[in-house]
Amino acid sequence: MPYVSIKITSEPKATPGQREQLIAMVTDALVVTLDKDPQTTFVVIEEIDTASWGVGGETVTARRARAKRSPEADSDARAITRVIESYFDGIYRGDVALLREVFHPSARLIGFAPADPRDAALPETPGFRGLDEYLQAVGSRVSPRDRGEAMASRILSVQRDGPLAFVRAFVPMLGYAYTDHLLLVREAGRWRIAQKHFVHGLWPSKPA
């Protein structure tokens, strides 16, 4: 008395006709291959939710969602990462030309940081800068690289909503421990930083 158990995912759901066909084909295979009596051959079909079926360390739900990601989404993710990495490199080397490439011409910078990084108290009001004023300040200071500092900036999180992307990054340099909140916009297929919000003194608890 053979007993065959078949497990399939519940999405897409098998129709009654597909179930009947599957049971008939499996029964016929046992009859032809093993000479089994079809009247005593049992075939059971069990449907399992995709969130309860794991393959390779992730659920079928997650695997299917990842497989459906469009090439455009993957391209955007890579482009955003390149922009942020160029931003990290630009502030580390004091490369004003590179920073001007990654920032939108209308970019605004808003932040809370004391004049002395050893001062634990943040100013009561934020500092506001336009892009040109910011780049002038970068170009006039000794860069972290020339000070002999290691480049330790890293991305903490990325969220993309269509033509907008929000990046949270940790940027330690010049004695400061900056947490940056960067708003990127995609314009004519190009991603650039439109806003930079930063605060000193919030060390992340663990690496990204």
ZADREN-844531 format. One record per residue: residue number from 1; x, y, z of N, C-alpha, C in turn. Coordinates in nm, 3 decimals, m for minus. Example, Ala and Ser with C-alpha at 12.3 -4.5 7.8 and 13.67 -1.06 7.14 Angstrom:
<sites>
   n     n.x     n.y     n.z    ca.x    ca.y    ca.z     c.x     c.y     c.z
   1   1.319  m0.569   0.780   1.230  m0.450   0.780   1.320  m0.330   0.780
   2   1.285  m0.225   0.708   1.367  m0.106   0.714   1.290   0.003   0.787
</sites>
This chain:
<sites>
   n     n.x     n.y     n.z    ca.x    ca.y    ca.z     c.x     c.y     c.z
   1   0.085  m0.119   0.000   0.000   0.000   0.000   0.088   0.123   0.000
   2   0.127   0.172  m0.118   0.214   0.288  m0.125   0.143   0.416  m0.079
   3   0.222   0.503  m0.017   0.171   0.631   0.032   0.269   0.739  m0.015
   4   0.220   0.832  m0.094   0.305   0.938  m0.149   0.259   1.072  m0.094
   5   0.354   1.145  m0.034   0.324   1.278   0.020   0.392   1.383  m0.068
   6   0.314   1.476  m0.118   0.366   1.583  m0.204   0.343   1.716  m0.135
   7   0.450   1.792  m0.118   0.440   1.924  m0.055   0.468   2.031  m0.160
   8   0.377   2.127  m0.171   0.393   2.236  m0.265   0.364   2.367  m0.192
   9   0.415   2.479  m0.246   0.386   2.609  m0.185   0.244   2.650  m0.219
  10   0.184   2.727  m0.130   0.044   2.768  m0.147   0.028   2.884  m0.245
  11   0.139   2.939  m0.290   0.136   3.049  m0.386   0.229   3.017  m0.502
  12   0.179   3.006  m0.625   0.038   3.017  m0.662  m0.040   2.892  m0.622
  13  m0.163   2.910  m0.589  m0.246   2.801  m0.541  m0.282   2.707  m0.655
  14  m0.269   2.575  m0.631  m0.303   2.476  m0.733  m0.454   2.468  m0.748
  15  m0.499   2.460  m0.871  m0.643   2.449  m0.897  m0.687   2.305  m0.873
  16  m0.818   2.283  m0.853  m0.867   2.145  m0.838  m0.827   2.056  m0.955
  17  m0.833   2.111  m1.076  m0.794   2.032  m1.193  m0.647   1.993  m1.189
  18  m0.561   2.085  m1.147  m0.418   2.054  m1.138  m0.391   1.948  m1.031
  19  m0.464   1.953  m0.922  m0.449   1.853  m0.816  m0.487   1.715  m0.868
  20  m0.602   1.709  m0.937  m0.647   1.580  m0.991  m0.546   1.524  m1.090
  21  m0.492   1.611  m1.175  m0.394   1.566  m1.273  m0.267   1.516  m1.206
  22  m0.222   1.587  m1.103  m0.101   1.546  m1.031  m0.120   1.412  m0.963
  23  m0.236   1.393  m0.898  m0.264   1.265  m0.830  m0.269   1.152  m0.931
  24  m0.333   1.175  m1.045  m0.343   1.072  m1.148  m0.207   1.036  m1.204
  25  m0.122   1.137  m1.231   0.010   1.111  m1.289   0.100   1.036  m1.193
  26   0.096   1.072  m1.065   0.179   1.003  m0.966   0.132   0.859  m0.949
  27  m0.001   0.841  m0.945  m0.055   0.705  m0.933  m0.014   0.621  m1.053
  28  m0.026   0.676  m1.174   0.013   0.602  m1.295   0.161   0.566  m1.292
  29   0.246   0.658  m1.243   0.389   0.629  m1.236   0.418   0.511  m1.146
  30   0.348   0.499  m1.034   0.368   0.387  m0.942   0.317   0.257  m1.002
  31   0.205   0.268  m1.074   0.150   0.148  m1.138   0.246   0.096  m1.245
  32   0.295   0.186  m1.332   0.382   0.145  m1.442   0.520   0.104  m1.393
  33   0.579   0.179  m1.299   0.716   0.155  m1.256   0.727   0.042  m1.154
  34   0.634   0.041  m1.056   0.645  m0.055  m0.945   0.533  m0.160  m0.945
  35   0.444  m0.156  m1.045   0.333  m0.251  m1.056   0.244  m0.246  m0.932
  36   0.217  m0.126  m0.884   0.133  m0.110  m0.766  m0.015  m0.107  m0.805
  37  m0.098  m0.145  m0.712  m0.242  m0.144  m0.733  m0.292  m0.001  m0.715
  38  m0.351   0.061  m0.816  m0.396   0.199  m0.803  m0.505   0.216  m0.696
  39  m0.580   0.107  m0.667  m0.686   0.116  m0.569  m0.634   0.126  m0.426
  40  m0.507   0.091  m0.405  m0.449   0.099  m0.270  m0.330   0.196  m0.268
  41  m0.326   0.282  m0.366  m0.218   0.382  m0.373  m0.273   0.517  m0.325
  42  m0.209   0.571  m0.222  m0.254   0.697  m0.164  m0.159   0.810  m0.204
  43  m0.214   0.920  m0.248  m0.137   1.040  m0.281  m0.196   1.158  m0.203
  44  m0.112   1.223  m0.123  m0.155   1.334  m0.040  m0.081   1.460  m0.083
  45  m0.155   1.564  m0.113  m0.095   1.693  m0.150  m0.114   1.789  m0.034
  46  m0.003   1.845   0.011  m0.007   1.940   0.123   0.049   2.074   0.076
  47  m0.028   2.180   0.097   0.016   2.314   0.060   0.075   2.384   0.182
  48   0.191   2.448   0.164   0.261   2.514   0.273   0.278   2.661   0.238
  49   0.250   2.747   0.332   0.266   2.891   0.311   0.413   2.922   0.281
  50   0.436   3.015   0.189   0.575   3.045   0.149   0.658   3.102   0.263
  51   0.592   3.164   0.362   0.665   3.217   0.477   0.709   3.107   0.572
  52   0.655   2.984   0.554   0.689   2.871   0.641   0.780   2.771   0.570
  53   0.829   2.806   0.453   0.916   2.718   0.375   1.047   2.791   0.349
  54   1.154   2.736   0.404   1.284   2.801   0.389   1.378   2.726   0.297
  55   1.455   2.800   0.221   1.556   2.743   0.130   1.681   2.829   0.138
  56   1.794   2.767   0.164   1.919   2.842   0.165   1.925   2.949   0.271
  57   1.855   2.927   0.383   1.862   3.022   0.492   1.763   3.136   0.485
  58   1.670   3.132   0.390   1.569   3.237   0.381   1.437   3.176   0.336
  59   1.328   3.244   0.365   1.197   3.193   0.328   1.175   3.204   0.177
  60   1.083   3.123   0.129   1.048   3.131  m0.013   0.989   3.268  m0.044
  61   0.916   3.324   0.052   0.861   3.460   0.033   0.972   3.559   0.005
  62   1.078   3.554   0.086   1.190   3.647   0.069   1.264   3.621  m0.061
  63   1.284   3.495  m0.095   1.356   3.461  m0.219   1.280   3.512  m0.341
  64   1.149   3.496  m0.339   1.070   3.541  m0.454   1.069   3.692  m0.465
  65   1.063   3.759  m0.350   1.065   3.906  m0.352   1.199   3.955  m0.407
  66   1.307   3.889  m0.367   1.439   3.929  m0.416   1.452   3.903  m0.565
  67   1.395   3.792  m0.611   1.404   3.758  m0.754   1.325   3.855  m0.840
  68   1.220   3.917  m0.781   1.136   4.009  m0.857   1.192   4.150  m0.864
  69   1.299   4.176  m0.790   1.356   4.311  m0.794   1.400   4.344  m0.935
  70   1.363   4.459  m0.980   1.391   4.498  m1.117   1.538   4.534  m1.134
  71   1.591   4.517  m1.256   1.728   4.562  m1.283   1.748   4.709  m1.251
  72   1.641   4.789  m1.267   1.650   4.931  m1.237   1.676   4.953  m1.088
  73   1.608   4.874  m1.003   1.628   4.886  m0.858   1.771   4.850  m0.820
  74   1.822   4.742  m0.879   1.960   4.702  m0.851   2.058   4.809  m0.897
  75   2.030   4.867  m1.014   2.117   4.972  m1.068   2.115   5.094  m0.977
  76   1.997   5.130  m0.926   1.986   5.244  m0.835   2.063   5.218  m0.707
  77   2.053   5.096  m0.654   2.122   5.063  m0.529   2.273   5.078  m0.546
  78   2.324   5.030  m0.658   2.468   5.042  m0.684   2.508   5.189  m0.702
  79   2.425   5.265  m0.772   2.456   5.406  m0.795   2.457   5.485  m0.664
  80   2.361   5.457  m0.577   2.356   5.526  m0.447   2.480   5.493  m0.366
  81   2.519   5.366  m0.366   2.639   5.327  m0.292   2.763   5.397  m0.346
  82   2.773   5.408  m0.478   2.888   5.477  m0.537   2.892   5.624  m0.496
  83   2.776   5.689  m0.493   2.772   5.830  m0.453   2.820   5.845  m0.308
  84   2.772   5.760  m0.220   2.811   5.771  m0.079   2.958   5.739  m0.061
  85   3.008   5.639  m0.131   3.151   5.607  m0.121   3.236   5.723  m0.173
  86   3.191   5.789  m0.280   3.263   5.906  m0.330   3.257   6.021  m0.229
  87   3.145   6.035  m0.164   3.130   6.136  m0.059   3.229   6.109   0.054
  88   3.237   5.984   0.099   3.333   5.947   0.204   3.476   5.980   0.159
  89   3.507   5.943   0.036   3.642   5.965  m0.016   3.672   6.114  m0.028
  90   3.572   6.192  m0.072   3.592   6.335  m0.090   3.621   6.407   0.040
  91   3.544   6.377   0.146   3.569   6.446   0.273   3.697   6.394   0.339
  92   3.732   6.268   0.314   3.855   6.215   0.374   3.978   6.279   0.311
  93   3.978   6.298   0.179   4.093   6.355   0.110   4.084   6.507   0.095
  94   3.969   6.563   0.132   3.952   6.707   0.112   3.941   6.742  m0.035
  95   3.881   6.653  m0.113   3.870   6.671  m0.257   3.743   6.749  m0.290
  96   3.757   6.879  m0.305   3.643   6.966  m0.328   3.576   6.935  m0.462
  97   3.655   6.906  m0.563   3.598   6.877  m0.696   3.512   6.752  m0.692
  98   3.557   6.650  m0.622   3.479   6.527  m0.610   3.351   6.551  m0.532
  99   3.359   6.627  m0.425   3.239   6.657  m0.346   3.138   6.737  m0.427
 100   3.186   6.827  m0.510   3.093   6.905  m0.593   3.021   6.813  m0.692
 101   3.082   6.703  m0.730   3.018   6.607  m0.820   2.906   6.531  m0.751
 102   2.924   6.497  m0.623   2.826   6.412  m0.555   2.712   6.493  m0.492
 103   2.732   6.623  m0.471   2.627   6.707  m0.415   2.548   6.775  m0.525
 104   2.420   6.790  m0.504   2.335   6.868  m0.594   2.374   7.015  m0.579
 105   2.372   7.093  m0.686   2.412   7.235  m0.676   2.329   7.314  m0.574
 106   2.205   7.271  m0.550   2.119   7.342  m0.455   2.122   7.279  m0.316
 107   2.220   7.193  m0.290   2.224   7.121  m0.163   2.235   7.215  m0.044
 108   2.172   7.175   0.067   2.179   7.248   0.192   2.232   7.153   0.300
 109   2.309   7.210   0.394   2.367   7.133   0.503   2.321   7.193   0.636
 110   2.272   7.108   0.723   2.221   7.150   0.853   2.280   7.056   0.958
 111   2.340   7.112   1.063   2.400   7.023   1.160   2.419   7.081   1.298
 112   2.440   6.991   1.393   2.470   7.026   1.531   2.608   6.973   1.565
 113   2.703   7.063   1.586   2.838   7.022   1.624   2.905   7.138   1.698
 114   2.974   7.109   1.810   3.043   7.215   1.883   3.169   7.258   1.809
 115   3.220   7.374   1.843   3.344   7.422   1.781   3.460   7.331   1.817
 116   3.457   7.274   1.936   3.562   7.183   1.983   3.499   7.045   2.001
 117   3.548   6.942   1.930   3.486   6.809   1.940   3.491   6.749   2.080
 118   3.577   6.802   2.167   3.584   6.751   2.304   3.472   6.806   2.391
 119   3.400   6.902   2.338   3.288   6.962   2.411   3.165   6.872   2.394
 120   3.115   6.819   2.504   3.002   6.727   2.497   2.870   6.798   2.469
 121   2.865   6.926   2.497   2.740   7.001   2.479   2.725   7.045   2.333
 122   2.610   7.015   2.276   2.582   7.059   2.140   2.524   7.200   2.143
 123   2.543   7.276   2.037   2.484   7.411   2.032   2.332   7.404   2.034
 124   2.271   7.511   2.083   2.126   7.516   2.093   2.060   7.527   1.956
 125   2.127   7.592   1.862   2.070   7.610   1.728   2.161   7.543   1.626
 126   2.103   7.489   1.520   2.185   7.423   1.418   2.259   7.522   1.331
 127   2.364   7.474   1.269   2.434   7.554   1.170   2.379   7.525   1.032
 128   2.361   7.628   0.952   2.309   7.614   0.816   2.417   7.659   0.717
 129   2.435   7.579   0.612   2.533   7.616   0.509   2.480   7.579   0.372
 130   2.516   7.661   0.274   2.495   7.624   0.136   2.614   7.544   0.088
 131   2.604   7.490  m0.032   2.710   7.404  m0.083   2.843   7.478  m0.098
 132   2.843   7.596  m0.156   2.969   7.668  m0.177   3.039   7.700  m0.045
 133   2.964   7.742   0.054   3.024   7.772   0.184   3.085   7.646   0.246
 134   3.015   7.534   0.232   3.065   7.407   0.285   3.193   7.364   0.215
 135   3.193   7.372   0.083   3.312   7.330   0.008   3.431   7.421   0.035
 136   3.405   7.547   0.057   3.514   7.639   0.091   3.577   7.599   0.225
 137   3.492   7.560   0.320   3.544   7.517   0.450   3.625   7.388   0.436
 138   3.577   7.295   0.354   3.651   7.169   0.334   3.786   7.197   0.270
 139   3.788   7.285   0.170   3.912   7.313   0.100   4.014   7.388   0.183
 140   3.971   7.459   0.285   4.064   7.540   0.364   4.121   7.466   0.486
 141   4.068   7.350   0.517   4.116   7.277   0.635   4.215   7.168   0.594
 142   4.291   7.119   0.688   4.378   7.004   0.664   4.290   6.880   0.663
 143   4.299   6.801   0.558   4.210   6.687   0.542   4.241   6.577   0.643
 144   4.145   6.491   0.673   4.171   6.378   0.762   4.286   6.290   0.712
 145   4.296   6.273   0.580   4.405   6.192   0.526   4.540   6.256   0.557
 146   4.551   6.386   0.535   4.678   6.454   0.560   4.711   6.462   0.708
 147   4.612   6.447   0.792   4.637   6.441   0.937   4.681   6.301   0.981
 148   4.677   6.208   0.888   4.717   6.071   0.921   4.607   5.986   0.979
 149   4.482   6.030   0.966   4.370   5.954   1.019   4.334   5.839   0.925
 150   4.281   5.733   0.981   4.229   5.622   0.901   4.090   5.658   0.850
 151   4.057   5.610   0.731   3.924   5.634   0.676   3.828   5.530   0.736
 152   3.738   5.575   0.823   3.651   5.482   0.896   3.503   5.507   0.872
 153   3.468   5.589   0.775   3.327   5.617   0.749   3.258   5.492   0.694
 154   3.131   5.478   0.728   3.057   5.362   0.679   2.908   5.392   0.673
 155   2.841   5.321   0.585   2.695   5.332   0.571   2.629   5.250   0.681
 156   2.531   5.310   0.748   2.456   5.241   0.852   2.324   5.186   0.800
 157   2.258   5.261   0.712   2.131   5.214   0.656   2.099   5.291   0.529
 158   2.020   5.227   0.443   1.976   5.290   0.317   1.828   5.258   0.298
 159   1.750   5.358   0.266   1.610   5.339   0.231   1.583   5.416   0.104
 160   1.527   5.346   0.004   1.498   5.413  m0.124   1.348   5.413  m0.148
 161   1.295   5.530  m0.182   1.155   5.546  m0.216   1.147   5.616  m0.351
 162   1.143   5.537  m0.457   1.138   5.594  m0.591   1.259   5.680  m0.619
 163   1.239   5.808  m0.652   1.352   5.895  m0.687   1.421   5.956  m0.565
 164   1.382   5.913  m0.444   1.444   5.962  m0.321   1.514   5.848  m0.250
 165   1.625   5.878  m0.185   1.695   5.779  m0.104   1.743   5.846   0.024
 166   1.731   5.774   0.133   1.772   5.825   0.263   1.884   5.737   0.317
 167   1.999   5.796   0.338   2.116   5.721   0.384   2.159   5.772   0.520
 168   2.178   5.682   0.613   2.232   5.716   0.744   2.374   5.662   0.748
 169   2.469   5.746   0.785   2.609   5.707   0.780   2.683   5.754   0.905
 170   2.788   5.683   0.939   2.875   5.721   1.049   3.004   5.774   0.989
 171   3.041   5.898   1.026   3.156   5.965   0.966   3.246   6.021   1.076
 172   3.339   5.941   1.128   3.433   5.992   1.229   3.552   6.058   1.161
 173   3.583   6.183   1.200   3.697   6.252   1.141   3.727   6.378   1.221
 174   3.852   6.416   1.219   3.897   6.541   1.279   3.856   6.552   1.426
 175   3.849   6.438   1.494   3.810   6.435   1.634   3.661   6.428   1.658
 176   3.582   6.443   1.553   3.437   6.439   1.564   3.385   6.298   1.535
 177   3.267   6.270   1.589   3.196   6.146   1.557   3.061   6.185   1.499
 178   3.059   6.205   1.369   2.938   6.253   1.303   2.845   6.137   1.266
 179   2.717   6.159   1.287   2.614   6.075   1.225   2.548   6.161   1.119
 180   2.558   6.118   0.996   2.502   6.193   0.883   2.370   6.132   0.839
 181   2.274   6.217   0.810   2.149   6.177   0.746   2.147   6.246   0.610
 182   2.161   6.168   0.507   2.177   6.222   0.372   2.053   6.192   0.288
 183   1.998   6.296   0.228   1.886   6.280   0.135   1.941   6.290  m0.006
 184   1.923   6.183  m0.084   1.966   6.181  m0.223   1.845   6.189  m0.314
 185   1.862   6.257  m0.425   1.755   6.265  m0.525   1.810   6.214  m0.658
 186   1.720   6.148  m0.733   1.756   6.104  m0.868   1.694   6.201  m0.967
 187   1.781   6.265  m1.043   1.737   6.366  m1.139   1.805   6.336  m1.272
 188   1.721   6.314  m1.376   1.772   6.279  m1.508   1.864   6.156  m1.501
 189   1.824   6.060  m1.417   1.899   5.935  m1.406   2.023   5.942  m1.320
 190   2.045   6.055  m1.254   2.167   6.073  m1.175   2.132   6.097  m1.028
 191   2.198   6.024  m0.940   2.177   6.039  m0.796   2.279   6.138  m0.739
 192   2.228   6.234  m0.659   2.316   6.329  m0.590   2.259   6.362  m0.452
 193   2.346   6.409  m0.365   2.305   6.445  m0.229   2.241   6.584  m0.233
 194   2.115   6.593  m0.191   2.043   6.720  m0.192   2.042   6.786  m0.055
 195   2.049   6.703   0.050   2.052   6.756   0.186   2.145   6.670   0.272
 196   2.216   6.738   0.361   2.300   6.669   0.458   2.266   6.723   0.596
 197   2.218   6.634   0.682   2.189   6.669   0.821   2.287   6.588   0.907
 198   2.353   6.653   1.000   2.454   6.581   1.077   2.452   6.625   1.223
 199   2.499   6.535   1.308   2.510   6.564   1.451   2.634   6.494   1.504
 200   2.703   6.558   1.596   2.824   6.503   1.655   2.793   6.433   1.787
 201   2.864   6.322   1.812   2.861   6.261   1.943   2.775   6.139   1.959
 202   2.712   6.090   1.850   2.628   5.971   1.860   2.700   5.853   1.796
 203   2.776   5.780   1.877   2.850   5.665   1.826   2.756   5.548   1.806
 204   2.761   5.484   1.690   2.674   5.366   1.670   2.718   5.253   1.760
 205   2.621   5.172   1.803   2.652   5.064   1.897   2.726   4.949   1.833
 206   2.709   4.932   1.702   2.779   4.821   1.636   2.794   4.855   1.489
 207   2.887   4.790   1.418   2.906   4.817   1.276   2.783   4.780   1.196
 208   2.771   4.842   1.077   2.658   4.809   0.991   2.671   4.668   0.938
</sites>
